[in-house]
Amino acid sequence: MLGYPFGWMIAAGLFFLLLLVIASSQVNISGHFKRVGENDDAELRIRALMGLVHYHWQLPVVKAKGFGLELKRELTAANIGGVHSNTDKSHVDPKNIASSINKAQAILRHTDELLGWVRRTLNHVRITEWKWASAVGTGDAMWTAMATGTAWSVKTTTIGVLSQLVRLETDPELSVQPVYQGAHFTTEGRFTAQITFGYALYAGIRLAVKMKKVAKGVPRGLVGWQRILLRG
């Protein structure tokens, strides 16, 4: 049996090796979105630490209602301690959109250089899968061809902007299928992204440091963000 101080040195070495393995492990982010006609479906999954940390967000139903949209959404977070899920409905209309814009502006004021933090964090995100397939039709051959060209333009522009923000480690698979039989629109996409757990933790700490108190009744930190987001 190893005596002092060699036993402590080995234990410390193993501890720091474990921290290094955890920091270099990957946080896997996968998303899927689909629109068929007026029906939308979106899903986001985040897994870390070999599945010990798991977050799932899903938007299964979006329906038109009056002058707005009714959203039914499901949030699920699973970790070592158990599983939590919640399903609720909300109505999106011009008033709610204006309220969301005001909340976003308040969060920007509440955090130093938030957009810079977002850009630096995205620079460490690697895209390992990107598939985006669409089918469009207007019922008229000429307008269908124009709509197909517009869809291609939107996709290539999106990929161009994305490549400036994150690291693309795969060639995006894009397709636009013209449908000449009648009015038609479907689009479906899937992506997989990765970021190291260590940098994700570092980015979270930096974000917490950048939060500040800028408004009366809005405290510093995550509590301030929560109060802003919960405002009616």
Rosetta blueprint (number, residue, H / E / L):
1 M L
2 L L
3 G L
4 Y L
5 P L
6 F H
7 G H
8 W H
9 M H
10 I H
11 A H
12 A H
13 G H
14 L H
15 F H
16 F H
17 L H
18 L H
19 L H
20 L H
21 V H
22 I H
23 A H
24 S H
25 S L
26 Q E
27 V E
28 N E
29 I E
30 S E
31 G E
32 H E
33 F E
34 K E
35 R E
36 V E
37 G L
38 E L
39 N E
40 D E
41 D E
42 A E
43 E E
44 L E
45 R E
46 I E
47 R E
48 A E
49 L L
50 M L
51 G L
52 L L
53 V E
54 H E
55 Y E
56 H E
57 W E
58 Q E
59 L E
60 P E
61 V E
62 V E
63 K E
64 A E
65 K E
66 G L
67 F L
68 G E
69 L E
70 E E
71 L E
72 K E
73 R E
74 E E
75 L E
76 T E
77 A E
78 A E
79 N E
80 I L
81 G L
82 G E
83 V E
84 H E
85 S E
86 N E
87 T E
88 D E
89 K E
90 S E
91 H E
92 V E
93 D L
94 P H
95 K H
96 N H
97 I H
98 A H
99 S H
100 S H
101 I H
102 N H
103 K H
104 A H
105 Q H
106 A H
107 I H
108 L H
109 R H
110 H H
111 T E
112 D L
113 E L
114 L H
115 L H
116 G H
117 W H
118 V H
119 R H
120 R H
121 T H
122 L H
123 N L
124 H L
125 V L
126 R E
127 I E
128 T E
129 E E
130 W E
131 K E
132 W E
133 A E
134 S E
135 A E
136 V E
137 G E
138 T E
139 G L
140 D L
141 A H
142 M H
143 W H
144 T H
145 A H
146 M H
147 A H
148 T H
149 G H
150 T H
151 A H
152 W H
153 S H
154 V H
155 K H
156 T H
157 T H
158 T H
159 I H
160 G H
161 V H
162 L H
163 S H
164 Q H
165 L H
166 V L
167 R E
168 L E
169 E L
170 T L
171 D L
172 P L
173 E E
174 L E
175 S E
176 V E
177 Q E
178 P E
179 V L
180 Y L
181 Q L
182 G L
183 A E
184 H E
185 F E
186 T E
187 T E
188 E E
189 G E
190 R E
191 F E
192 T E
193 A E
194 Q E
195 I E
196 T E
197 F H
198 G H
199 Y H
200 A H
201 L H
202 Y H
203 A H
204 G H
205 I H
206 R H
207 L H
208 A H
209 V H
210 K H
211 M E
212 K L
213 K L
214 V L
215 A E
216 K L
217 G L
218 V E
219 P L
220 R L
221 G L
222 L H
223 V H
224 G H
225 W H
226 Q H
227 R H
228 I H
229 L H
230 L L
231 R L
232 G L
